[in-house]
Amino acid sequence: MSKKITIADLIAQKERIKKRKAKTMTLYVESLDGEIIVQEPEKSISVEALTMVQDDTRSEMADTFLAYHCVIEPNLKDVSLQQAYGCAEPTDIVNMIFRQGEISAIGGHALQLAGYATGVRKVETELKN
């Protein structure tokens, strides 16, 4: 059973919360037969990706956008990597390296690191008569 958070708890945790680092996760990518590291997206990246999902003209780009910004190893933003693959746009590298299902999974894992769909859950309470 979890406990209720108090003001005193939040004050006591202030320094730890302020120094909190972005979470990372290692993922195995089957098509590459290797591992990558993803980092939780910054708030602005999360908001932009979620906005993209709601826009019919950009919804298919949301996972690619997240993967591009959240895969930190290997660094998909490396110019020499993008040049080697002949990318017209920096985010093109994502679709050239990963399979479509992998891109979606990478985006989903990145959002989970940021607490989307996993960071908060409903506490079941007993009904009192």
N, CA, C and O atoms as a GROMACS GRO file, in nm:
protein
  516
    1MET      N    1   0.084  -0.118   0.000
    1MET     CA    2   0.000   0.000   0.000
    1MET      C    3   0.089   0.124   0.000
    1MET      O    4   0.190   0.129   0.070
    2SER      N    5   0.052   0.221  -0.076
    2SER     CA    6   0.130   0.343  -0.084
    2SER      C    7   0.084   0.444   0.021
    2SER      O    8  -0.024   0.431   0.079
    3LYS      N    9   0.169   0.543   0.043
    3LYS     CA   10   0.134   0.645   0.144
    3LYS      C   11   0.095   0.774   0.074
    3LYS      O   12   0.130   0.797  -0.042
    4LYS      N   13   0.024   0.857   0.144
    4LYS     CA   14  -0.013   0.989   0.092
    4LYS      C   15   0.108   1.082   0.103
    4LYS      O   16   0.179   1.081   0.203
    5ILE      N   17   0.128   1.160   0.000
    5ILE     CA   18   0.239   1.255  -0.001
    5ILE      C   19   0.196   1.382   0.071
    5ILE      O   20   0.086   1.434   0.049
    6THR      N   21   0.283   1.430   0.157
    6THR     CA   22   0.252   1.552   0.232
    6THR      C   23   0.341   1.667   0.184
    6THR      O   24   0.437   1.646   0.110
    7ILE      N   25   0.308   1.786   0.228
    7ILE     CA   26   0.392   1.903   0.198
    7ILE      C   27   0.532   1.880   0.255
    7ILE      O   28   0.632   1.911   0.191
    8ALA      N   29   0.538   1.826   0.376
    8ALA     CA   30   0.668   1.798   0.439
    8ALA      C   31   0.750   1.701   0.354
    8ALA      O   32   0.871   1.718   0.341
    9ASP      N   33   0.686   1.600   0.295
    9ASP     CA   34   0.756   1.505   0.208
    9ASP      C   35   0.814   1.578   0.087
    9ASP      O   36   0.930   1.556   0.050
   10LEU      N   37   0.734   1.664   0.026
   10LEU     CA   38   0.780   1.737  -0.092
   10LEU      C   39   0.895   1.830  -0.059
   10LEU      O   40   0.989   1.845  -0.138
   11ILE      N   41   0.888   1.894   0.056
   11ILE     CA   42   0.996   1.984   0.098
   11ILE      C   43   1.122   1.902   0.124
   11ILE      O   44   1.232   1.943   0.086
   12ALA      N   45   1.107   1.788   0.189
   12ALA     CA   46   1.223   1.703   0.219
   12ALA      C   47   1.288   1.649   0.091
   12ALA      O   48   1.408   1.625   0.088
   13GLN      N   49   1.208   1.630  -0.013
   13GLN     CA   50   1.259   1.574  -0.138
   13GLN      C   51   1.302   1.681  -0.238
   13GLN      O   52   1.343   1.649  -0.350
   14LYS      N   53   1.292   1.807  -0.200
   14LYS     CA   54   1.316   1.918  -0.292
   14LYS      C   55   1.448   1.907  -0.367
   14LYS      O   56   1.450   1.916  -0.490
   15GLU      N   57   1.557   1.887  -0.298
   15GLU     CA   58   1.689   1.882  -0.364
   15GLU      C   59   1.699   1.762  -0.458
   15GLU      O   60   1.753   1.774  -0.568
   16ARG      N   61   1.648   1.647  -0.416
   16ARG     CA   62   1.652   1.528  -0.500
   16ARG      C   63   1.569   1.550  -0.626
   16ARG      O   64   1.611   1.513  -0.736
   17ILE      N   65   1.453   1.610  -0.611
   17ILE     CA   66   1.365   1.636  -0.726
   17ILE      C   67   1.430   1.736  -0.821
   17ILE      O   68   1.425   1.717  -0.943
   18LYS      N   69   1.490   1.841  -0.768
   18LYS     CA   70   1.553   1.943  -0.852
   18LYS      C   71   1.672   1.886  -0.928
   18LYS      O   72   1.702   1.931  -1.039
   19LYS      N   73   1.742   1.787  -0.870
   19LYS     CA   74   1.860   1.728  -0.933
   19LYS      C   75   1.828   1.605  -1.017
   19LYS      O   76   1.919   1.539  -1.069
   20ARG      N   77   1.700   1.574  -1.029
   20ARG     CA   78   1.658   1.454  -1.101
   20ARG      C   79   1.710   1.458  -1.245
   20ARG      O   80   1.695   1.558  -1.315
   21LYS      N   81   1.771   1.350  -1.285
   21LYS     CA   82   1.825   1.339  -1.420
   21LYS      C   83   1.725   1.265  -1.508
   21LYS      O   84   1.641   1.189  -1.459
   22ALA      N   85   1.734   1.289  -1.636
   22ALA     CA   86   1.647   1.221  -1.731
   22ALA      C   87   1.674   1.071  -1.724
   22ALA      O   88   1.789   1.028  -1.720
   23LYS      N   89   1.568   0.992  -1.723
   23LYS     CA   90   1.580   0.847  -1.720
   23LYS      C   91   1.621   0.796  -1.856
   23LYS      O   92   1.587   0.853  -1.959
   24THR      N   93   1.695   0.686  -1.855
   24THR     CA   94   1.734   0.621  -1.980
   24THR      C   95   1.695   0.474  -1.974
   24THR      O   96   1.670   0.418  -1.867
   25MET      N   97   1.690   0.413  -2.091
   25MET     CA   98   1.655   0.272  -2.101
   25MET      C   99   1.732   0.213  -2.219
   25MET      O  100   1.747   0.277  -2.323
   26THR      N  101   1.780   0.091  -2.202
   26THR     CA  102   1.846   0.020  -2.311
   26THR      C  103   1.743  -0.068  -2.378
   26THR      O  104   1.670  -0.143  -2.312
   27LEU      N  105   1.737  -0.060  -2.510
   27LEU     CA  106   1.642  -0.139  -2.588
   27LEU      C  107   1.718  -0.225  -2.689
   27LEU      O  108   1.814  -0.179  -2.751
   28TYR      N  109   1.674  -0.348  -2.706
   28TYR     CA  110   1.730  -0.435  -2.809
   28TYR      C  111   1.649  -0.414  -2.936
   28TYR      O  112   1.526  -0.420  -2.934
   29VAL      N  113   1.718  -0.390  -3.047
   29VAL     CA  114   1.653  -0.370  -3.177
   29VAL      C  115   1.685  -0.492  -3.263
   29VAL      O  116   1.798  -0.514  -3.305
   30GLU      N  117   1.581  -0.570  -3.288
   30GLU     CA  118   1.599  -0.697  -3.358
   30GLU      C  119   1.661  -0.681  -3.496
   30GLU      O  120   1.753  -0.755  -3.532
   31SER      N  121   1.612  -0.586  -3.575
   31SER     CA  122   1.661  -0.571  -3.713
   31SER      C  123   1.808  -0.531  -3.718
   31SER      O  124   1.876  -0.556  -3.819
   32LEU      N  125   1.858  -0.470  -3.612
   32LEU     CA  126   2.000  -0.430  -3.607
   32LEU      C  127   2.082  -0.528  -3.526
   32LEU      O  128   2.205  -0.519  -3.522
   33ASP      N  129   2.015  -0.622  -3.461
   33ASP     CA  130   2.078  -0.719  -3.372
   33ASP      C  131   2.174  -0.650  -3.275
   33ASP      O  132   2.289  -0.689  -3.258
   34GLY      N  133   2.121  -0.546  -3.211
   34GLY     CA  134   2.201  -0.472  -3.115
   34GLY      C  135   2.115  -0.383  -3.028
   34GLY      O  136   1.993  -0.377  -3.043
   35GLU      N  137   2.181  -0.316  -2.937
   35GLU     CA  138   2.111  -0.232  -2.839
   35GLU      C  139   2.129  -0.084  -2.868
   35GLU      O  140   2.232  -0.040  -2.919
   36ILE      N  141   2.026  -0.009  -2.832
   36ILE     CA  142   2.030   0.137  -2.837
   36ILE      C  143   1.994   0.188  -2.699
   36ILE      O  144   1.941   0.113  -2.617
   37ILE      N  145   2.022   0.314  -2.673
   37ILE     CA  146   1.982   0.376  -2.547
   37ILE      C  147   1.889   0.492  -2.580
   37ILE      O  148   1.921   0.578  -2.662
   38VAL      N  149   1.774   0.492  -2.514
   38VAL     CA  150   1.679   0.602  -2.528
   38VAL      C  151   1.671   0.677  -2.396
   38VAL      O  152   1.690   0.620  -2.289
   39GLN      N  153   1.642   0.804  -2.407
   39GLN     CA  154   1.629   0.891  -2.291
   39GLN      C  155   1.489   0.951  -2.291
   39GLN      O  156   1.431   0.976  -2.397
   40GLU      N  157   1.435   0.974  -2.172
   40GLU     CA  158   1.302   1.035  -2.166
   40GLU      C  159   1.306   1.170  -2.237
   40GLU      O  160   1.404   1.244  -2.224
   41PRO      N  161   1.201   1.202  -2.311
   41PRO     CA  162   1.201   1.328  -2.385
   41PRO      C  163   1.184   1.448  -2.293
   41PRO      O  164   1.121   1.439  -2.187
   42GLU      N  165   1.241   1.559  -2.334
   42GLU     CA  166   1.217   1.685  -2.264
   42GLU      C  167   1.069   1.717  -2.282
   42GLU      O  168   1.004   1.667  -2.374
   43LYS      N  169   1.016   1.800  -2.194
   43LYS     CA  170   0.874   1.833  -2.198
   43LYS      C  171   0.832   1.888  -2.334
   43LYS      O  172   0.728   1.850  -2.386
   44SER      N  173   0.913   1.975  -2.391
   44SER     CA  174   0.877   2.036  -2.520
   44SER      C  175   0.868   1.931  -2.631
   44SER      O  176   0.784   1.942  -2.720
   45ILE      N  177   0.953   1.830  -2.627
   45ILE     CA  178   0.951   1.722  -2.727
   45ILE      C  179   0.825   1.638  -2.709
   45ILE      O  180   0.758   1.603  -2.806
   46SER      N  181   0.793   1.605  -2.584
   46SER     CA  182   0.671   1.528  -2.555
   46SER      C  183   0.547   1.602  -2.603
   46SER      O  184   0.460   1.544  -2.668
   47VAL      N  185   0.539   1.728  -2.570
   47VAL     CA  186   0.423   1.808  -2.608
   47VAL      C  187   0.411   1.816  -2.760
   47VAL      O  188   0.302   1.803  -2.815
   48GLU      N  189   0.523   1.838  -2.828
   48GLU     CA  190   0.520   1.846  -2.974
   48GLU      C  191   0.476   1.712  -3.035
   48GLU      O  192   0.395   1.711  -3.128
   49ALA      N  193   0.526   1.602  -2.983
   49ALA     CA  194   0.488   1.470  -3.036
   49ALA      C  195   0.340   1.443  -3.012
   49ALA      O  196   0.271   1.393  -3.101
   50LEU      N  197   0.291   1.477  -2.895
   50LEU     CA  198   0.149   1.456  -2.865
   50LEU      C  199   0.060   1.547  -2.950
   50LEU      O  200  -0.051   1.509  -2.986
   51THR      N  201   0.108   1.666  -2.981
   51THR     CA  202   0.037   1.758  -3.070
   51THR      C  203   0.032   1.700  -3.211
   51THR      O  204  -0.070   1.708  -3.279
   52MET      N  205   0.144   1.642  -3.254
   52MET     CA  206   0.151   1.581  -3.387
   52MET      C  207   0.048   1.468  -3.401
   52MET      O  208  -0.018   1.456  -3.504
   53VAL      N  209   0.034   1.388  -3.297
   53VAL     CA  210  -0.058   1.274  -3.300
   53VAL      C  211  -0.201   1.322  -3.325
   53VAL      O  212  -0.278   1.252  -3.391
   54GLN      N  213  -0.236   1.438  -3.274
   54GLN     CA  214  -0.372   1.490  -3.288
   54GLN      C  215  -0.395   1.562  -3.419
   54GLN      O  216  -0.508   1.601  -3.449
   55ASP      N  217  -0.290   1.582  -3.497
   55ASP     CA  218  -0.300   1.652  -3.625
   55ASP      C  219  -0.293   1.549  -3.738
   55ASP      O  220  -0.188   1.488  -3.759
   56ASP      N  221  -0.402   1.530  -3.810
   56ASP     CA  222  -0.408   1.427  -3.914
   56ASP      C  223  -0.298   1.441  -4.019
   56ASP      O  224  -0.257   1.342  -4.079
   57THR      N  225  -0.252   1.562  -4.042
   57THR     CA  226  -0.149   1.583  -4.145
   57THR      C  227  -0.009   1.549  -4.096
   57THR      O  228   0.083   1.533  -4.176
   58ARG      N  229   0.008   1.538  -3.963
   58ARG     CA  230   0.142   1.512  -3.908
   58ARG      C  231   0.148   1.390  -3.816
   58ARG      O  232   0.254   1.359  -3.762
   59SER      N  233   0.036   1.321  -3.797
   59SER     CA  234   0.030   1.214  -3.697
   59SER      C  235   0.130   1.102  -3.724
   59SER      O  236   0.184   1.043  -3.631
   60GLU      N  237   0.153   1.070  -3.851
   60GLU     CA  238   0.246   0.962  -3.883
   60GLU      C  239   0.392   0.998  -3.854
   60GLU      O  240   0.478   0.910  -3.855
   61MET      N  241   0.421   1.124  -3.830
   61MET     CA  242   0.557   1.168  -3.804
   61MET      C  243   0.592   1.169  -3.655
   61MET      O  244   0.709   1.186  -3.619
   62ALA      N  245   0.493   1.151  -3.568
   62ALA     CA  246   0.515   1.165  -3.424
   62ALA      C  247   0.618   1.065  -3.370
   62ALA      O  248   0.708   1.104  -3.296
   63ASP      N  249   0.605   0.938  -3.406
   63ASP     CA  250   0.699   0.838  -3.356
   63ASP      C  251   0.841   0.862  -3.408
   63ASP      O  252   0.939   0.846  -3.335
   64THR      N  253   0.850   0.901  -3.534
   64THR     CA  254   0.982   0.932  -3.593
   64THR      C  255   1.046   1.049  -3.520
   64THR      O  256   1.164   1.046  -3.488
   65PHE      N  257   0.967   1.151  -3.493
   65PHE     CA  258   1.013   1.270  -3.421
   65PHE      C  259   1.064   1.230  -3.282
   65PHE      O  260   1.172   1.273  -3.240
   66LEU      N  261   0.987   1.147  -3.210
   66LEU     CA  262   1.028   1.103  -3.077
   66LEU      C  263   1.156   1.021  -3.082
   66LEU      O  264   1.249   1.044  -3.004
   67ALA      N  265   1.162   0.926  -3.174
   67ALA     CA  266   1.281   0.842  -3.185
   67ALA      C  267   1.405   0.927  -3.215
   67ALA      O  268   1.510   0.906  -3.155
   68TYR      N  269   1.391   1.020  -3.306
   68TYR     CA  270   1.504   1.106  -3.343
   68TYR      C  271   1.558   1.182  -3.222
   68TYR      O  272   1.680   1.193  -3.203
   69HIS      N  273   1.468   1.234  -3.141
   69HIS     CA  274   1.510   1.314  -3.026
   69HIS      C  275   1.546   1.232  -2.902
   69HIS      O  276   1.616   1.282  -2.814
   70CYS      N  277   1.500   1.108  -2.894
   70CYS     CA  278   1.519   1.031  -2.771
   70CYS      C  279   1.626   0.923  -2.779
   70CYS      O  280   1.676   0.879  -2.676
   71VAL      N  281   1.662   0.878  -2.900
   71VAL     CA  282   1.771   0.781  -2.910
   71VAL      C  283   1.900   0.859  -2.891
   71VAL      O  284   1.934   0.946  -2.970
   72ILE      N  285   1.972   0.826  -2.784
   72ILE     CA  286   2.096   0.900  -2.755
   72ILE      C  287   2.221   0.819  -2.788
   72ILE      O  288   2.329   0.876  -2.804
   73GLU      N  289   2.207   0.687  -2.798
   73GLU     CA  290   2.319   0.602  -2.842
   73GLU      C  291   2.264   0.495  -2.934
   73GLU      O  292   2.185   0.412  -2.889
   74PRO      N  293   2.302   0.495  -3.058
   74PRO     CA  294   2.394   0.587  -3.124
   74PRO      C  295   2.327   0.724  -3.144
   74PRO      O  296   2.205   0.735  -3.142
   75ASN      N  297   2.407   0.824  -3.162
   75ASN     CA  298   2.357   0.961  -3.177
   75ASN      C  299   2.303   0.980  -3.319
   75ASN      O  300   2.379   0.998  -3.414
   76LEU      N  301   2.171   0.976  -3.332
   76LEU     CA  302   2.109   0.990  -3.464
   76LEU      C  303   2.123   1.130  -3.521
   76LEU      O  304   2.098   1.152  -3.639
   77LYS      N  305   2.163   1.224  -3.438
   77LYS     CA  306   2.181   1.363  -3.483
   77LYS      C  307   2.320   1.386  -3.543
   77LYS      O  308   2.351   1.497  -3.586
   78ASP      N  309   2.403   1.283  -3.544
   78ASP     CA  310   2.539   1.294  -3.598
   78ASP      C  311   2.533   1.322  -3.748
   78ASP      O  312   2.473   1.246  -3.824
   79VAL      N  313   2.594   1.431  -3.789
   79VAL     CA  314   2.589   1.476  -3.928
   79VAL      C  315   2.654   1.375  -4.022
   79VAL      O  316   2.604   1.353  -4.132
   80SER      N  317   2.764   1.313  -3.980
   80SER     CA  318   2.830   1.216  -4.068
   80SER      C  319   2.742   1.093  -4.092
   80SER      O  320   2.744   1.036  -4.200
   81LEU      N  321   2.666   1.053  -3.992
   81LEU     CA  322   2.572   0.941  -4.007
   81LEU      C  323   2.464   0.978  -4.107
   81LEU      O  324   2.431   0.900  -4.196
   82GLN      N  325   2.408   1.097  -4.092
   82GLN     CA  326   2.302   1.142  -4.182
   82GLN      C  327   2.354   1.156  -4.325
   82GLN      O  328   2.283   1.123  -4.420
   83GLN      N  329   2.477   1.205  -4.341
   83GLN     CA  330   2.536   1.220  -4.474
   83GLN      C  331   2.560   1.083  -4.537
   83GLN      O  332   2.537   1.064  -4.656
   84ALA      N  333   2.607   0.987  -4.457
   84ALA     CA  334   2.635   0.853  -4.508
   84ALA      C  335   2.508   0.787  -4.562
   84ALA      O  336   2.515   0.708  -4.657
   85TYR      N  337   2.395   0.818  -4.504
   85TYR     CA  338   2.267   0.762  -4.548
   85TYR      C  339   2.195   0.852  -4.649
   85TYR      O  340   2.089   0.815  -4.699
   86GLY      N  341   2.251   0.967  -4.679
   86GLY     CA  342   2.192   1.057  -4.778
   86GLY      C  343   2.060   1.118  -4.733
   86GLY      O  344   1.967   1.130  -4.813
   87CYS      N  345   2.052   1.156  -4.608
   87CYS     CA  346   1.929   1.214  -4.553
   87CYS      C  347   1.905   1.355  -4.606
   87CYS      O  348   1.994   1.440  -4.602
   88ALA      N  349   1.784   1.378  -4.656
   88ALA     CA  350   1.745   1.513  -4.699
   88ALA      C  351   1.709   1.596  -4.576
   88ALA      O  352   1.740   1.715  -4.569
   89GLU      N  353   1.643   1.534  -4.480
   89GLU     CA  354   1.604   1.596  -4.353
   89GLU      C  355   1.670   1.516  -4.242
   89GLU      O  356   1.684   1.394  -4.255
   90PRO      N  357   1.709   1.579  -4.133
   90PRO     CA  358   1.774   1.506  -4.024
   90PRO      C  359   1.693   1.387  -3.972
   90PRO      O  360   1.751   1.283  -3.942
   91THR      N  361   1.561   1.400  -3.962
   91THR     CA  362   1.480   1.291  -3.908
   91THR      C  363   1.468   1.173  -4.005
   91THR      O  364   1.421   1.066  -3.965
   92ASP      N  365   1.508   1.190  -4.131
   92ASP     CA  366   1.503   1.080  -4.229
   92ASP      C  367   1.583   0.960  -4.181
   92ASP      O  368   1.552   0.846  -4.217
   93ILE      N  369   1.686   0.984  -4.100
   93ILE     CA  370   1.773   0.876  -4.053
   93ILE      C  371   1.694   0.770  -3.978
   93ILE      O  372   1.726   0.652  -3.985
   94VAL      N  373   1.592   0.811  -3.906
   94VAL     CA  374   1.512   0.718  -3.826
   94VAL      C  375   1.448   0.613  -3.916
   94VAL      O  376   1.457   0.493  -3.889
   95ASN      N  377   1.382   0.658  -4.023
   95ASN     CA  378   1.314   0.565  -4.114
   95ASN      C  379   1.411   0.482  -4.197
   95ASN      O  380   1.374   0.376  -4.246
   96MET      N  381   1.532   0.529  -4.214
   96MET     CA  382   1.631   0.454  -4.290
   96MET      C  383   1.694   0.342  -4.206
   96MET      O  384   1.735   0.240  -4.260
   97ILE      N  385   1.702   0.362  -4.077
   97ILE     CA  386   1.770   0.265  -3.991
   97ILE      C  387   1.674   0.164  -3.928
   97ILE      O  388   1.704   0.045  -3.922
   98PHE      N  389   1.561   0.212  -3.881
   98PHE     CA  390   1.469   0.126  -3.807
   98PHE      C  391   1.348   0.085  -3.891
   98PHE      O  392   1.308   0.156  -3.984
   99ARG      N  393   1.290  -0.031  -3.857
   99ARG     CA  394   1.164  -0.074  -3.918
   99ARG      C  395   1.051   0.006  -3.853
   99ARG      O  396   1.066   0.055  -3.741
  100GLN      N  397   0.937   0.018  -3.923
  100GLN     CA  398   0.828   0.102  -3.875
  100GLN      C  399   0.780   0.063  -3.736
  100GLN      O  400   0.757   0.149  -3.651
  101GLY      N  401   0.763  -0.066  -3.711
  101GLY     CA  402   0.719  -0.112  -3.580
  101GLY      C  403   0.819  -0.079  -3.470
  101GLY      O  404   0.782  -0.050  -3.357
  102GLU      N  405   0.946  -0.084  -3.506
  102GLU     CA  406   1.052  -0.051  -3.409
  102GLU      C  407   1.045   0.097  -3.373
  102GLU      O  408   1.064   0.134  -3.257
  103ILE      N  409   1.017   0.181  -3.471
  103ILE     CA  410   1.009   0.325  -3.446
  103ILE      C  411   0.896   0.355  -3.348
  103ILE      O  412   0.912   0.434  -3.256
  104SER      N  413   0.783   0.291  -3.370
  104SER     CA  414   0.669   0.309  -3.282
  104SER      C  415   0.702   0.262  -3.140
  104SER      O  416   0.666   0.328  -3.043
  105ALA      N  417   0.768   0.148  -3.129
  105ALA     CA  418   0.805   0.094  -2.997
  105ALA      C  419   0.905   0.186  -2.926
  105ALA      O  420   0.894   0.208  -2.805
  106ILE      N  421   1.001   0.239  -3.000
  106ILE     CA  422   1.100   0.331  -2.942
  106ILE      C  423   1.029   0.454  -2.886
  106ILE      O  424   1.057   0.496  -2.774
  107GLY      N  425   0.940   0.512  -2.964
  107GLY     CA  426   0.864   0.629  -2.918
  107GLY      C  427   0.782   0.597  -2.794
  107GLY      O  428   0.777   0.677  -2.700
  108GLY      N  429   0.719   0.481  -2.794
  108GLY     CA  430   0.638   0.441  -2.678
  108GLY      C  431   0.721   0.424  -2.553
  108GLY      O  432   0.681   0.467  -2.445
  109HIS      N  433   0.836   0.361  -2.566
  109HIS     CA  434   0.925   0.343  -2.450
  109HIS      C  435   0.976   0.478  -2.399
  109HIS      O  436   0.986   0.498  -2.278
  110ALA      N  437   1.007   0.568  -2.489
  110ALA     CA  438   1.055   0.701  -2.448
  110ALA      C  439   0.948   0.774  -2.368
  110ALA      O  440   0.977   0.836  -2.266
  111LEU      N  441   0.824   0.767  -2.415
  111LEU     CA  442   0.715   0.833  -2.342
  111LEU      C  443   0.691   0.767  -2.207
  111LEU      O  444   0.658   0.836  -2.110
  112GLN      N  445   0.708   0.636  -2.198
  112GLN     CA  446   0.694   0.568  -2.069
  112GLN      C  447   0.799   0.618  -1.970
  112GLN      O  448   0.770   0.635  -1.852
  113LEU      N  449   0.920   0.642  -2.018
  113LEU     CA  450   1.025   0.694  -1.931
  113LEU      C  451   0.986   0.829  -1.872
  113LEU      O  452   1.023   0.862  -1.759
  114ALA      N  453   0.909   0.906  -1.948
  114ALA     CA  454   0.865   1.038  -1.902
  114ALA      C  455   0.739   1.030  -1.816
  114ALA      O  456   0.687   1.132  -1.772
  115GLY      N  457   0.690   0.908  -1.793
  115GLY     CA  458   0.574   0.890  -1.705
  115GLY      C  459   0.440   0.881  -1.776
  115GLY      O  460   0.338   0.866  -1.710
  116TYR      N  461   0.439   0.890  -1.908
  116TYR     CA  462   0.313   0.878  -1.981
  116TYR      C  463   0.265   0.734  -1.976
  116TYR      O  464   0.339   0.642  -2.010
  117ALA      N  465   0.144   0.716  -1.933
  117ALA     CA  466   0.076   0.585  -1.925
  117ALA      C  467   0.131   0.492  -1.818
  117ALA      O  468   0.076   0.384  -1.797
  118THR      N  469   0.237   0.530  -1.749
  118THR     CA  470   0.292   0.440  -1.647
  118THR      C  471   0.325   0.509  -1.516
  118THR      O  472   0.330   0.442  -1.412
  119GLY      N  473   0.346   0.638  -1.516
  119GLY     CA  474   0.396   0.707  -1.398
  119GLY      C  475   0.295   0.733  -1.288
  119GLY      O  476   0.332   0.759  -1.174
  120VAL      N  477   0.168   0.727  -1.323
  120VAL     CA  478   0.062   0.755  -1.226
  120VAL      C  479  -0.046   0.648  -1.245
  120VAL      O  480  -0.083   0.616  -1.358
  121ARG      N  481  -0.093   0.595  -1.137
  121ARG     CA  482  -0.201   0.496  -1.149
  121ARG      C  483  -0.307   0.523  -1.043
  121ARG      O  484  -0.279   0.581  -0.938
  122LYS      N  485  -0.426   0.481  -1.071
  122LYS     CA  486  -0.539   0.498  -0.981
  122LYS      C  487  -0.520   0.406  -0.861
  122LYS      O  488  -0.481   0.290  -0.877
  123VAL      N  489  -0.547   0.459  -0.741
  123VAL     CA  490  -0.540   0.378  -0.620
  123VAL      C  491  -0.681   0.329  -0.591
  123VAL      O  492  -0.775   0.408  -0.576
  124GLU      N  493  -0.693   0.199  -0.584
  124GLU     CA  494  -0.823   0.139  -0.553
  124GLU      C  495  -0.850   0.154  -0.404
  124GLU      O  496  -0.767   0.116  -0.321
  125THR      N  497  -0.963   0.208  -0.371
  125THR     CA  498  -1.000   0.223  -0.229
  125THR      C  499  -1.123   0.140  -0.202
  125THR      O  500  -1.206   0.116  -0.290
  126GLU      N  501  -1.132   0.096  -0.080
  126GLU     CA  502  -1.248   0.017  -0.042
  126GLU      C  503  -1.368   0.108  -0.024
  126GLU      O  504  -1.356   0.220   0.026
  127LEU      N  505  -1.482   0.059  -0.067
  127LEU     CA  506  -1.606   0.136  -0.049
  127LEU      C  507  -1.650   0.124   0.097
  127LEU      O  508  -1.653   0.014   0.153
  128LYS      N  509  -1.684   0.235   0.154
  128LYS     CA  510  -1.731   0.235   0.292
  128LYS      C  511  -1.880   0.258   0.294
  128LYS      O  512  -1.931   0.343   0.221
  129ASN      N  513  -1.950   0.183   0.378
  129ASN     CA  514  -2.097   0.195   0.387
  129ASN      C  515  -2.137   0.309   0.476
  129ASN      O  516  -2.256   0.333   0.495
   0.00000   0.00000   0.00000
